[in-house]
């Protein structure tokens, strides 16, 4: 069973990591679409409507790939994790069913209206459709995060006479304090992905001197929203999520900070290479007692635990620096002509994907060996009759199929960016005015 468990975990890790490439962009773009449609509604400027249509097409491509890669996730609960589903299905089934019945259909229905019903809906109706797409995508995100948060910090349950985990309080499940802060941190991360992608595409247009009126709009929107999101990612969302981990999952804190021994006045490790055998951090760059202060607001607080989440934290620091610097150049009127900064925005596009993946890895690997923290170990949740060979067969199949989907996704996104918001058109009229004003 040990080998089968490893393959089951590897398959789920692969499929969910690939799947999350798409929702993080759609959730981030959903907010930015509302921003563009609000600008169009307030100013009456068709330029912003055309900008919104361009990003709606990219949104639609990502949404489709997210659906295709998300469906297998649901089936894996039964095929690979049957024991977990049998034991906890009465709890996690609540939020997962709500995500499918309410938020997914809300998002998909109004996405259809947003993409194809603009002329019928009118200006206000089309803005409402954009807002409901945003609401559906963010509600979907909350219900998924609430499911994971219950696995991280289970509350509102009781153990039934047959050993199954039963839901005793629906509102405890839905309003789990862990879920609230994890959701805020997750969604701000998704917004950063959307902002970097939008700003990166705008920077590409400015650097190649094509569709510059749209390039300026995209860079401006991405930088303004992205600077706010980068700061919120650190505080309060990241700070409060860290406190939840410190008080409720002390072993996970070790996975974040490379502490092998419990100690008072624990240092904050900036850099270092963990040596597991010798139980120490090689070549450490540390701030004395800072970890105790950041987690407990006491310089001499007692901290237990062991490893590091520095990829996520390091990239988050880079995001703050890049976005704040870009916002400063925008404020001074120099951003659109700063080729080095435009190159930086464009090169940074993949980094939020890496940071979000690193964040989820920190959360999920840090919970091990628990599948439901304190209630069910990961080894107890797998499907006992699915052997390692069966799991390897499906995993290899997923890898092949997702490789094809990744190539298709990259081609479709490249084609949309290459065609541009207005293929073959030069700025004129109100677009030229936007170019001059920006």
C-alpha positions in Angstrom: 0.0 0.0 0.0 3.0 2.3 0.6 3.9 2.4 -3.0 0.3 2.9 -4.1 -0.2 5.7 -1.6 2.8 7.6 -3.2 1.4 7.2 -6.7 -2.1 8.3 -5.6 -0.5 11.4 -4.0 1.6 12.1 -7.1 -1.4 11.8 -9.4 -3.5 14.2 -7.3 -0.6 16.6 -7.0 0.0 16.6 -10.7 -3.6 17.0 -11.8 -4.5 19.7 -9.2 -1.3 21.7 -9.9 -2.0 21.7 -13.6 -5.7 22.5 -13.1 -4.9 25.6 -10.9 -3.0 27.2 -13.7 -6.4 28.2 -15.1 -8.7 29.2 -12.2 -6.1 31.6 -10.7 -6.1 33.6 -14.0 -9.9 33.5 -14.4 -10.5 34.7 -10.8 -7.9 37.4 -11.2 -9.2 38.6 -14.6 -12.8 38.5 -13.4 -12.0 41.5 -11.1 -10.2 43.3 -13.8 -13.0 42.8 -16.3 -15.4 44.5 -13.8 -12.8 47.3 -13.6 -12.7 47.8 -17.4 -16.5 47.5 -17.7 -16.9 50.1 -14.9 -14.6 52.5 -16.7 -16.6 52.0 -19.9 -19.9 52.6 -18.1 -18.7 55.7 -16.3 -16.9 57.3 -19.3 -19.0 56.0 -22.2 -15.7 55.3 -23.9 -15.8 52.4 -26.3 -12.1 51.9 -25.9 -12.7 50.2 -22.6 -15.4 48.0 -24.0 -13.1 46.7 -26.7 -10.4 46.2 -24.0 -12.9 44.2 -22.0 -13.9 42.1 -25.0 -10.2 41.2 -25.6 -9.7 40.0 -22.1 -13.1 38.2 -22.1 -11.8 36.0 -24.9 -8.7 35.1 -22.9 -10.9 34.6 -19.9 -13.1 32.2 -21.9 -10.2 30.1 -23.1 -8.9 29.8 -19.5 -12.4 29.0 -18.2 -12.8 26.2 -20.7 -9.5 24.6 -19.8 -10.3 25.0 -16.1 -13.5 23.0 -16.6 -11.9 20.3 -18.6 -9.1 19.8 -16.0 -11.3 20.3 -13.0 -13.8 17.5 -13.7 -11.2 14.7 -13.1 -10.5 16.2 -9.7 -14.0 15.3 -8.6 -13.8 11.8 -9.8 -10.4 11.2 -8.1 -12.2 11.5 -4.7 -13.9 8.2 -5.6 -11.3 6.5 -7.7 -8.1 7.2 -5.7 -9.4 8.4 -2.3 -12.5 6.2 -1.6 -11.8 5.7 2.1 -11.5 9.5 2.6 -14.7 10.1 0.6 -16.6 7.4 2.5 -15.5 8.8 5.9 -15.8 12.6 5.2 -18.2 12.8 2.3 -21.0 14.0 4.5 -19.0 17.1 5.3 -16.9 18.0 2.2 -19.8 17.0 -0.1 -21.8 20.0 1.2 -19.3 22.7 -0.1 -18.3 20.8 -3.2 -22.0 20.3 -4.2 -22.7 24.0 -3.6 -19.7 25.0 -5.7 -21.1 23.0 -8.6 -24.7 23.8 -8.3 -24.5 27.5 -7.3 -21.3 29.2 -8.2 -20.2 27.2 -11.3 -23.5 27.6 -13.0 -23.7 31.2 -12.0 -20.3 31.9 -13.5 -20.8 29.8 -16.7 -24.3 31.1 -17.4 -23.4 34.7 -17.2 -20.1 34.2 -19.0 -22.1 33.0 -22.0 -24.2 36.2 -21.7 -21.1 38.3 -21.3 -19.4 36.8 -24.3 -22.3 36.7 -26.7 -25.1 38.9 -25.4 -23.6 42.4 -25.3 -25.9 43.9 -27.9 -29.0 42.4 -26.4 -28.1 43.3 -22.8 -27.1 46.9 -23.3 -24.5 48.8 -21.4 -25.8 48.3 -17.9 -26.9 44.7 -18.5 -23.5 43.8 -19.8 -21.8 45.3 -16.8 -24.2 43.3 -14.6 -23.2 40.1 -16.5 -19.5 40.9 -15.9 -20.1 41.5 -12.2 -22.0 38.2 -11.9 -19.2 36.3 -13.7 -16.9 37.9 -11.1 -19.2 36.9 -8.2 -19.6 33.3 -9.5 -15.9 32.8 -9.9 -15.0 34.2 -6.5 -17.9 32.3 -4.8 -16.5 29.2 -6.5 -13.1 29.9 -5.0 -14.5 30.4 -1.6 -16.4 27.1 -1.5 -13.3 25.2 -2.7 -11.1 26.9 -0.1 -13.7 26.2 2.6 -13.5 22.5 1.8 -9.7 22.6 2.0 -9.8 24.8 5.2 -12.0 22.2 6.9 -9.3 19.6 6.1 -6.7 21.9 7.6 -8.8 22.9 10.6 -11.8 20.6 11.1 -14.7 22.1 13.1 -18.4 21.6 13.2 -18.4 17.8 13.0 -19.1 14.8 15.0 -18.1 11.1 14.7 -21.1 8.9 13.9 -21.8 5.5 15.3 -20.3 3.8 12.2 -17.1 5.8 12.5 -18.0 8.3 9.7 -17.4 12.0 10.1 -20.8 13.8 10.1 -21.5 17.5 9.8 -23.0 18.9 13.0 -22.9 22.6 12.3 -23.2 23.8 8.7 -22.2 27.4 9.5 -19.0 26.3 11.3 -18.0 24.6 8.1 -18.9 27.6 5.9 -17.5 30.3 8.2 -14.5 28.5 9.5 -12.0 31.2 10.5 -9.2 29.3 8.7 -11.3 29.5 5.5 -11.8 33.3 5.7 -8.1 34.1 5.9 -7.0 31.4 3.5 -9.6 32.6 1.0 -8.5 36.2 1.3 -4.8 35.1 0.8 -5.7 32.8 -2.1 -7.8 35.4 -4.0 -5.3 38.2 -3.6 -2.8 35.7 -5.1 -5.1 35.1 -8.0 -5.5 38.9 -8.5 -1.8 39.2 -8.7 -1.7 36.6 -11.4 -4.3 38.5 -13.4 -2.5 41.8 -12.9 0.9 40.5 -14.0 -0.6 38.9 -17.0 -2.5 42.0 -18.0 0.4 44.3 -17.3 2.8 41.9 -19.1 0.6 41.8 -22.3 0.4 45.6 -22.2 4.1 45.9 -21.8 4.6 43.6 -24.8 2.4 45.9 -26.9 4.3 48.9 -25.8 7.7 47.4 -26.4 6.7 46.2 -29.9 5.0 49.5 -30.6 1.7 48.0 -31.6 -1.8 48.5 -30.1 -0.1 51.0 -27.8 -3.4 52.7 -26.8 -4.5 49.3 -25.4 -1.0 48.6 -24.0 -1.2 51.7 -21.9 -4.6 50.8 -20.6 -3.5 47.2 -19.7 -0.3 48.3 -18.0 -2.1 51.0 -16.0 -4.9 48.7 -14.8 -2.5 45.8 -14.0 0.0 48.0 -12.1 -2.6 50.0 -10.1 -4.6 46.9 -9.0 -1.5 44.8 -8.7 0.4 47.2 -6.4 -2.6 47.1 -3.9 -2.8 43.3 -4.2 0.9 42.8 -3.6 0.7 44.7 -0.4 -2.4 42.9 0.8 -0.8 39.6 0.0 1.8 40.4 2.7 -0.5 42.2 5.2 -3.1 41.5 6.5 -3.8 38.2 4.6 -0.4 36.6 4.7 0.2 37.8 8.3 -3.1 36.4 9.5 -2.8 33.1 7.6 0.6 32.7 9.2 -0.9 33.2 12.6 -3.5 30.5 11.9 -0.7 28.1 11.1 1.3 29.1 14.1 -1.5 28.5 16.6 -3.2 25.5 15.0 -0.6 23.6 12.9 2.8 24.1 14.6 4.5 21.3 12.5 3.6 23.3 9.3 5.3 26.4 10.7 8.5 24.3 10.7 7.9 23.5 7.1 7.9 27.2 6.5 10.9 28.4 8.5 13.5 25.6 8.8 13.3 25.2 12.6 14.4 21.7 13.7 14.2 22.3 17.4 11.6 23.9 19.6 13.0 27.2 21.0 12.2 30.5 22.6 13.0 33.7 20.6 13.0 31.8 17.3 14.9 33.5 14.5 13.4 34.3 11.1 15.4 32.5 8.3 15.8 34.6 5.2 18.1 32.1 3.5 19.6 28.7 4.2 19.7 25.0 3.1 18.1 22.5 5.5 20.2 19.6 6.4 17.6 17.0 7.6 20.2 14.4 8.7 22.0 16.9 11.0 18.8 18.7 11.9 20.2 22.2 11.2 20.1 25.0 8.6 23.3 25.4 6.6 24.6 28.8 5.7 21.7 30.6 7.5 20.9 34.3 7.1 18.6 34.9 10.0 16.9 37.8 11.9 17.2 36.9 15.6 13.9 36.4 17.5 11.9 37.8 14.6 9.8 34.6 13.9 8.5 34.6 17.5 7.5 38.2 17.1 5.9 37.9 13.7 3.8 34.8 14.8 3.0 35.6 18.4 3.9 39.3 18.7 6.3 38.3 21.5 10.0 38.4 21.0 10.6 35.4 23.3 7.6 33.3 22.3 8.1 29.5 22.0 8.1 28.2 18.4 8.2 24.5 17.5 8.9 23.1 13.9 11.1 22.6 10.9 11.3 23.6 7.1 10.8 26.5 4.6 8.4 28.2 2.3 10.8 30.8 1.0 10.0 30.5 -2.7 6.5 31.9 -2.1 7.8 34.5 0.3 10.7 35.5 -1.9 8.5 35.9 -4.9 5.9 37.8 -2.9 8.7 40.3 -1.9 9.7 40.7 -5.5 6.0 41.4 -6.5 5.8 44.2 -3.9 9.0 45.7 -5.2 8.1 45.4 -8.9 4.5 46.7 -8.6 5.3 49.6 -6.2 8.2 50.7 -8.4 6.0 50.5 -11.5 3.2 52.4 -9.7 5.8 55.1 -8.8 6.9 55.4 -12.4 3.3 55.6 -13.5 2.6 58.4 -11.0 5.6 60.3 -12.3 4.5 59.8 -15.9 7.6 57.7 -16.9 6.3 54.1 -16.9 5.3 53.8 -20.6 8.7 55.0 -21.8 10.7 52.9 -19.2 11.7 50.0 -21.4 13.6 48.2 -18.6 10.5 48.4 -16.4 8.2 47.2 -19.2 10.6 44.3 -19.7 10.5 43.5 -16.0 6.7 43.4 -16.0 6.7 41.1 -19.0 9.4 38.8 -17.6 7.5 38.5 -14.3 4.4 37.0 -15.9 5.2 33.4 -15.0 6.3 34.2 -11.4 2.8 34.5 -9.8 2.0 31.0 -11.1 5.1 29.7 -9.4 4.3 31.6 -6.2 0.7 30.4 -6.0 1.9 26.8 -6.6 4.5 27.1 -3.9 1.9 28.5 -1.5 -0.4 25.5 -2.1 2.5 23.1 -1.7 3.4 24.7 1.6 -0.2 24.3 2.8 -0.8 20.8 1.6 2.6 19.2 2.3 2.8 21.0 5.6 -0.4 19.2 6.8 1.2 15.8 6.3 0.9 13.1 7.5 -2.7 14.2 8.0 -5.3 14.2 5.3 -7.8 15.7 7.8 -5.7 17.4 10.4 -5.9 15.4 13.6 -8.6 13.1 12.4 -7.5 11.0 9.4 -4.0 10.2 8.2 -3.3 10.3 4.5 -2.4 6.6 4.4 -5.9 5.8 5.7 -7.7 7.8 3.0 -6.7 6.0 -0.2 -8.7 3.5 -2.2 -7.6 0.1 -0.9 -8.4 -1.8 -4.1 -6.6 0.5 -6.5 -3.1 -0.8 -6.8 0.0 1.2 -7.8 0.0 -0.1 -11.4 -3.6 1.2 -12.0 -2.6 4.6 -10.6 0.5 4.8 -12.7 -1.5 3.9 -15.8 -4.0 6.8 -15.3 -1.2 9.2 -14.2 0.7 8.6 -17.4 -2.5 9.1 -19.4 -3.2 12.4 -17.6 0.4 13.5 -18.4 0.0 12.8 -22.1 -3.5 14.4 -22.3 -2.5 17.5 -20.3 0.6 18.0 -22.5 -1.7 18.3 -25.5 -4.0 20.6 -23.6 -1.1 22.8 -22.5 0.1 23.2 -26.1 -3.5 24.0 -27.2 -3.8 26.6 -24.4 -0.5 28.3 -25.3 -1.4 28.4 -29.0 -4.9 29.9 -28.3 -3.5 32.5 -25.9 -0.7 33.4 -28.3 -3.2 33.7 -31.2 -5.4 36.1 -29.2 -2.4 38.3 -28.1 -1.0 38.3 -31.6 -4.4 39.3 -33.1 -4.7 42.0 -30.5 -7.8 43.8 -29.2 -8.4 45.4 -32.7 -6.6 43.5 -35.4 -5.2 45.9 -38.1 -6.7 49.0 -36.6 -4.8 52.2 -35.6 -5.9 54.5 -32.8 -8.4 57.0 -33.8 -11.0 59.3 -32.3 -11.6 58.4 -28.7 -8.8 55.8 -28.7 -6.3 58.5 -29.6 -7.7 60.6 -26.8 -7.1 57.8 -24.4 -3.6 57.3 -25.6 -2.9 61.0 -25.1 -4.5 61.1 -21.7 -2.7 58.1 -20.4 
